[in-house]
Amino acid sequence: MKKFLPLLALSLMLASCNKPAGELVGTMGKQSFQEANPYGMVFIERGAFMMGTNNQSTVFSEDDNSLNVTVNAFWMDETEITNDEYKQFTNWVRDSLVLRALVNMGRLEFAVIPKDGDYDEETVKLNWKRKIPWTSKEPDIQDVLNEFKYSDGTFNNRSMLYTYKSVNYDQASLLRNRFDVSLGRYPENTVITVDSSWVDSEGMIRDTTIVKRLRDRSDLVSTRIISVYPDTLVWVRDFQYAYNEPLLKMYFSHPGYAQYPVVGVTWEQANAFCNWRTAYFNGNNRIIGQDYRLPTEAEWEYAARGGKKMATYPWGGNYARDAKGCFLANFKPYRGNYAEDTGAMTMKVGTFKPNDYGLYDMAGNVAEWTSTAYNPSLNAWVSDINPSFQYNAKKNEAPMLKRKVIKGGSWKDIAYFLQCGSRSYEYQYESRSYIGFRCVRSYMGE
């Protein structure tokens, strides 16, 4: 015991030297945080590259100016989001709506009730451990389930409404809305414009643009309600004089297409998916992560080049064929001949070899949404570090302000659109049979 006491005193002395009393040591001391690899994602190291087309644009009247830019590190999905992955989202939305309806009718076994018994039916956490009684014969449960079904018993896809909160960063970034730290408040008579959504008595989504005073940060938050089920009619609407009807009922629902890229998803739906994916991850992990989101155009293009700064195509070469004459992506090689590259329409993700970063289908298969708002002269004025042009168009603004950049080309495009630097656009509310998406997540540290 006598020998132990000096050792104890010495250890306490060393501990006190490591953390001296009264000194600034922070809240974590010397602890370090190492981010875990997100499942199904590839790490893209930070770096610089020449952003823009390698050749003169053949589509738009203005030349696409090249710009040398730096991009921070991020994670990116190794493939486009598949039908099966997106179906996890729609199934979650479906189940959450049914569980919420059961709770609202008084079936509290489907909710997580706080120990103090104080709860709100509309906001209480759902009990996901309880299975939904799809085959129950109880009349009250059947009444709830029938609210979400068609007459033939199948689920009503139009009822799949996902509600989430979004921060209007476009309003927060305006200089006139800058928080006055000396006074501890926002300037007097500061007015912001935000969009918000609600569901009317007939179950229809209604959007409105609200002009209101900015008093605290909560005023910058608005509600978004998005119908999340893909538009399966795109196959006949995009190609009216073609027989694509077999894909209407099969492409999203049939297991044979599970590993094909999801299509018929608008830019707004893709953003709702990213929001859900973030909440789903954070709700199942002790330490929250960076938000899942759509990539900026610069991030997408940097990742597509695979570390080859001046690469024309993601595989690094200047041609769409390899040395053996085989095509390297799923696109439209010749007029009227879509199948020469082994695929006529969409193909399973990862059918062709990945680029040097390990990313599949960065050219062809389906074009991909980015978060960047479209402007033909974008490269002339964006920042040269993490360049991005975000414009949150309000509901009542002109359609041309709702254009978003799409990248990568698709199964129905010629080789020009497969080039890393090629830029095209689509309206954020449109869904197409040749546009999908993948997510990125910012890296925690550098």
C-alpha positions in Angstrom: 0.0 0.0 0.0 2.9 2.4 0.8 4.5 1.7 -2.6 1.1 2.4 -4.3 0.6 5.8 -2.8 3.7 7.4 -4.5 2.6 6.0 -7.8 -0.9 7.4 -7.4 0.5 10.8 -6.6 2.8 10.7 -9.6 0.0 9.8 -12.0 -2.2 12.6 -10.6 0.7 15.0 -11.1 1.2 13.9 -14.7 -2.6 14.3 -15.3 -2.6 17.8 -14.0 0.4 18.6 -16.3 -1.6 17.4 -19.3 -4.6 19.5 -18.3 -3.5 22.4 -16.2 -6.1 24.0 -14.1 -7.6 27.2 -15.3 -6.1 26.9 -18.8 -7.9 26.8 -22.2 -8.2 23.1 -23.1 -11.4 23.1 -25.1 -14.3 20.7 -24.6 -12.7 17.5 -26.1 -9.1 18.0 -25.1 -6.9 16.1 -27.6 -9.6 13.7 -28.8 -9.8 13.4 -32.5 -12.7 12.5 -34.7 -12.4 10.1 -37.7 -15.4 10.0 -40.0 -16.6 6.6 -41.0 -16.8 5.7 -44.7 -20.5 6.3 -45.8 -21.9 3.1 -47.2 -21.9 2.9 -51.0 -19.9 6.1 -51.4 -16.5 6.9 -52.8 -14.1 9.5 -51.2 -13.0 12.2 -53.6 -9.9 14.1 -52.4 -9.7 17.8 -52.7 -7.9 19.2 -55.7 -7.9 21.7 -58.5 -8.9 21.3 -62.2 -9.9 23.2 -65.3 -13.7 23.4 -65.2 -15.5 23.7 -68.5 -15.7 22.2 -71.9 -12.6 20.9 -73.6 -14.0 21.8 -76.9 -16.2 24.8 -78.0 -19.8 24.3 -77.1 -22.0 23.1 -79.9 -25.2 23.7 -78.1 -25.3 27.3 -76.8 -24.5 30.5 -78.5 -22.1 31.7 -75.8 -18.7 30.1 -75.4 -18.2 28.1 -72.2 -15.2 29.8 -70.6 -12.8 27.4 -68.8 -12.0 28.2 -65.2 -9.3 26.8 -63.0 -11.0 26.0 -59.7 -10.4 24.2 -56.4 -12.9 21.8 -54.9 -12.9 20.5 -51.3 -13.0 16.8 -50.5 -16.4 15.1 -50.5 -18.1 11.7 -50.7 -20.1 10.6 -53.7 -22.3 7.7 -54.5 -20.4 5.2 -56.6 -23.5 4.7 -58.8 -26.6 6.6 -59.6 -29.5 6.0 -57.2 -31.3 2.9 -58.2 -34.9 2.0 -58.3 -34.4 -0.3 -55.3 -32.7 2.5 -53.3 -35.4 5.1 -54.2 -38.0 2.5 -53.3 -36.7 2.4 -49.8 -37.5 6.1 -49.6 -41.1 5.7 -51.0 -41.8 2.7 -48.8 -40.6 4.7 -45.7 -42.9 7.6 -46.7 -45.8 5.2 -47.2 -45.3 3.4 -43.9 -44.8 6.7 -41.9 -48.1 8.1 -43.2 -49.9 4.9 -42.2 -48.3 4.8 -38.8 -49.1 8.5 -38.2 -52.7 7.9 -39.2 -53.0 5.0 -36.8 -51.6 7.1 -34.0 -54.0 9.9 -34.8 -56.9 7.5 -34.5 -55.8 6.6 -31.0 -53.7 3.5 -31.5 -50.8 4.7 -29.3 -48.9 1.4 -29.6 -47.6 2.7 -32.9 -46.0 5.7 -31.1 -43.1 6.2 -28.7 -44.8 7.9 -25.7 -42.5 9.9 -23.4 -42.2 8.7 -19.8 -44.0 11.7 -18.6 -46.9 10.9 -20.8 -46.9 14.3 -22.5 -47.1 14.1 -26.3 -48.6 15.6 -29.4 -50.2 13.1 -31.8 -49.0 15.1 -34.9 -45.3 15.3 -33.8 -44.8 12.3 -31.5 -42.1 9.8 -32.6 -43.4 6.8 -34.5 -42.7 3.2 -33.2 -41.0 1.6 -36.1 -40.6 -1.6 -34.2 -44.3 -2.3 -34.5 -45.3 -3.9 -37.8 -48.0 -2.3 -39.8 -51.1 -4.5 -39.7 -51.7 -4.6 -43.4 -53.9 -7.8 -43.2 -55.8 -6.8 -40.0 -59.5 -7.4 -40.0 -60.2 -4.7 -37.4 -62.7 -2.3 -38.9 -61.0 0.9 -37.6 -57.6 -0.2 -38.9 -59.2 -1.2 -42.3 -60.7 2.3 -42.5 -57.3 3.9 -42.0 -55.6 1.6 -44.6 -58.4 2.2 -47.1 -57.6 6.0 -47.1 -54.3 5.2 -48.8 -55.5 2.6 -51.2 -57.1 2.5 -54.7 -60.3 0.5 -55.2 -58.2 -2.5 -56.4 -56.4 -2.6 -53.0 -53.1 -1.3 -54.2 -51.5 1.7 -52.5 -52.4 5.1 -53.8 -49.1 6.6 -54.9 -50.5 10.1 -55.0 -50.8 10.0 -51.3 -47.0 9.6 -50.8 -46.3 13.1 -49.5 -43.0 13.8 -47.8 -42.9 16.9 -45.5 -39.7 18.5 -44.4 -38.3 21.8 -43.3 -35.8 23.8 -45.4 -33.8 26.9 -44.6 -34.0 29.7 -47.1 -30.3 30.4 -47.3 -30.8 32.7 -50.3 -32.7 35.1 -47.9 -30.2 34.6 -45.1 -27.2 35.5 -47.4 -28.6 38.9 -48.4 -26.7 41.8 -46.8 -29.8 43.6 -45.8 -30.8 40.6 -43.7 -27.5 40.4 -41.8 -27.8 39.8 -38.1 -26.7 42.8 -36.0 -24.4 41.2 -33.4 -24.0 44.5 -31.5 -27.8 44.8 -31.0 -28.5 41.0 -30.8 -31.3 41.2 -33.4 -32.0 41.6 -37.1 -32.5 45.1 -38.5 -35.8 46.8 -38.1 -38.4 46.3 -40.9 -36.4 43.5 -42.6 -38.6 41.6 -44.9 -38.0 38.2 -46.4 -39.7 36.1 -49.2 -40.1 32.4 -48.7 -42.1 29.6 -50.2 -44.3 27.3 -48.0 -46.6 24.3 -48.6 -49.7 22.8 -47.1 -52.3 20.2 -48.0 -55.8 21.3 -48.5 -59.0 19.6 -47.5 -59.1 17.6 -50.7 -55.5 16.3 -50.2 -53.9 18.5 -52.8 -50.5 20.2 -52.2 -50.7 23.9 -52.2 -47.7 26.2 -52.5 -47.6 29.8 -51.7 -45.0 32.6 -51.5 -45.0 34.4 -48.2 -43.6 37.9 -47.5 -42.9 38.4 -43.8 -40.8 40.1 -41.2 -37.5 38.6 -40.2 -37.3 38.5 -36.4 -35.4 35.4 -35.7 -33.8 32.4 -37.5 -37.0 30.4 -37.3 -38.5 32.8 -39.8 -36.0 31.6 -42.4 -37.4 28.0 -42.2 -40.2 27.0 -44.5 -42.2 23.8 -45.0 -41.9 21.8 -48.1 -44.3 19.0 -49.1 -43.3 16.9 -52.0 -45.1 14.0 -53.8 -42.3 11.5 -54.0 -43.4 8.7 -56.2 -41.7 8.7 -59.6 -43.6 9.7 -62.7 -43.9 6.4 -64.5 -45.6 8.0 -67.5 -42.3 9.6 -68.7 -41.6 6.7 -71.0 -44.6 7.5 -73.2 -44.6 11.3 -72.7 -40.9 11.8 -73.7 -41.3 9.7 -76.8 -44.9 10.0 -78.0 -44.5 8.3 -81.3 -42.8 5.2 -79.9 -44.1 2.0 -78.2 -42.6 2.2 -74.7 -45.8 1.2 -72.8 -44.3 -2.0 -71.4 -42.1 0.1 -69.2 -44.9 2.0 -67.6 -45.9 -0.5 -64.9 -42.6 -2.5 -64.9 -39.6 -0.1 -64.7 -40.0 1.1 -61.1 -42.0 -1.7 -59.6 -40.6 -4.9 -61.1 -37.6 -6.6 -59.3 -36.0 -7.1 -62.7 -35.3 -3.4 -62.8 -34.2 -3.0 -59.2 -30.6 -2.2 -60.0 -31.5 0.2 -62.9 -31.2 4.0 -62.3 -34.4 5.6 -61.0 -35.9 8.0 -63.6 -39.0 10.1 -63.7 -37.8 12.0 -60.6 -37.8 15.8 -60.6 -35.0 18.0 -59.1 -37.4 18.8 -56.2 -38.0 15.1 -55.6 -34.3 14.4 -55.6 -33.8 17.1 -53.0 -36.5 15.5 -50.8 -34.7 12.2 -51.1 -31.5 13.8 -49.9 -33.3 15.4 -46.9 -34.8 12.0 -46.0 -31.5 10.2 -46.4 -29.9 12.7 -44.0 -32.6 12.4 -41.4 -32.6 8.6 -41.8 -28.9 8.4 -41.2 -28.9 10.8 -38.3 -31.8 9.0 -36.7 -29.9 5.7 -36.6 -26.4 7.0 -35.6 -25.1 8.4 -32.4 -23.0 11.0 -34.1 -24.7 13.0 -36.9 -23.0 13.4 -40.3 -22.9 16.1 -43.0 -26.1 16.4 -45.0 -26.6 14.3 -48.1 -27.3 16.6 -51.0 -27.0 16.9 -54.8 -23.5 17.7 -56.1 -22.6 21.1 -57.4 -21.7 21.2 -61.0 -18.1 21.7 -60.1 -18.1 18.7 -57.7 -19.8 16.5 -60.3 -17.3 17.5 -63.1 -14.3 17.2 -60.9 -15.4 13.7 -59.8 -16.2 12.7 -63.4 -12.7 13.5 -64.6 -11.3 10.9 -62.2 -8.2 12.8 -61.3 -7.3 13.5 -64.9 -7.5 17.3 -65.0 -8.0 17.7 -68.8 -9.9 14.4 -69.4 -12.5 14.7 -72.2 -14.5 11.7 -71.0 -14.5 10.0 -67.5 -12.4 7.1 -68.7 -9.6 9.6 -69.5 -9.5 9.3 -73.3 -10.6 11.5 -76.1 -12.9 8.9 -77.8 -16.0 7.0 -76.9 -14.4 3.6 -77.8 -11.5 1.7 -76.4 -8.5 0.3 -78.4 -10.6 -2.7 -79.4 -13.4 -0.6 -80.8 -15.8 -1.3 -77.9 -18.0 1.5 -76.7 -17.3 2.7 -73.1 -20.7 3.9 -72.0 -24.4 3.6 -72.7 -25.4 6.4 -75.1 -26.6 6.9 -78.7 -23.7 5.9 -80.9 -25.4 6.3 -84.3 -28.5 7.8 -85.7 -31.3 5.3 -85.0 -28.9 2.8 -83.5 -29.1 2.8 -79.7 -28.0 -0.8 -79.2 -24.5 -0.8 -80.6 -23.1 -0.1 -77.1 -25.0 -3.2 -75.8 -27.9 -1.2 -74.4 -30.9 0.3 -76.1 -32.3 2.3 -73.1 -31.2 2.4 -69.5 -29.0 -0.4 -68.2 -28.1 -1.8 -64.8 -25.8 0.6 -62.9 -22.2 -0.4 -63.0 -22.4 -2.2 -66.3 -19.3 -0.4 -67.7 -16.0 0.1 -66.0 -15.6 2.9 -63.4 -13.4 5.9 -63.8 -10.2 6.2 -61.7 -12.1 7.4 -58.7 -14.2 4.2 -58.7 -17.3 6.0 -59.9 -19.7 4.2 -62.3 -21.8 5.7 -65.1 -20.4 9.2 -64.9 -21.1 9.2 -68.7 -24.2 7.9 -70.2 -27.0 5.6 -68.9 -28.9 8.6 -67.4 -28.0 12.3 -67.1 -27.8 13.5 -63.5 -29.3 16.4 -61.6 -26.9 18.9 -59.9 -27.7 21.6 -57.3 -26.4 24.3 -59.6 -28.8 26.8 -61.2 -28.2 27.1 -65.0 -26.7 30.2 -66.5 -24.8 30.0 -69.9 -22.1 32.4 -68.7 -21.7 30.8 -65.2 -18.0 30.2 -65.4 -17.3 33.9 -66.1 -18.3 35.0 -62.6 -18.5 32.2 -60.1 -15.8 31.8 -57.4 -12.7 29.8 -58.2 -13.0 27.8 -54.9 -15.9 25.5 -54.5 -17.8 27.3 -57.3 -21.5 27.1 -57.1 -24.5 29.1 -58.2 -27.6 28.4 -56.1 -30.8 30.1 -56.9 -33.9 29.2 -54.9 -36.6 30.2 -57.4 -39.9 31.1 -55.8 -43.2 29.5 -56.9 -44.4 32.6 -58.7 -41.1 33.3 -60.6 -40.5 32.7 -64.3 -39.7 29.2 -65.5 -36.3 30.2 -66.8 -35.2 30.9 -63.2 -36.0 27.3 -62.4 -33.5 25.7 -64.7 -30.9 23.3 -63.1 -27.7 22.0 -64.6 -27.7 18.3 -65.6 -24.5 16.5 -66.4 -23.2 13.3 -68.0 -25.5 12.6 -70.9 -27.8 9.7 -71.1 -28.8 6.6 -73.1 -30.6 8.8 -75.7 -27.8 11.4 -76.1 -24.9 11.6 -78.6 -21.3 11.4 -77.4 -20.9 15.2 -77.0 -23.1 15.2 -73.9 -21.0 12.5 -72.3 -18.0 14.8 -72.1 -17.1 15.8 -68.5 -17.4 19.5 -69.2 -20.6 19.4 -71.2 -23.4 21.3 -69.6 -27.2 21.1 -70.2 -30.3 21.9 -68.2 -33.8 20.9 -67.3 -36.5 22.6 -65.3 -36.6 21.6 -61.7 -40.2 20.6 -61.8 -39.8 18.3 -64.9 -39.3 14.6 -64.8 -37.6 12.7 -67.6 -37.0 9.1 -68.6 -33.3 9.9 -69.1 -32.5 11.9 -65.9 -31.6 10.5 -62.6 -29.3 11.6 -59.8 -26.7 10.6 -57.2 -25.9 12.1 -53.8 -22.7 13.6 -52.3 -21.8 14.4 -48.7 -19.2 16.9 -47.6 -16.1 15.6 -45.9 -15.9 16.4 -42.1 -12.3 17.6 -42.1 -9.4 18.5 -44.3 
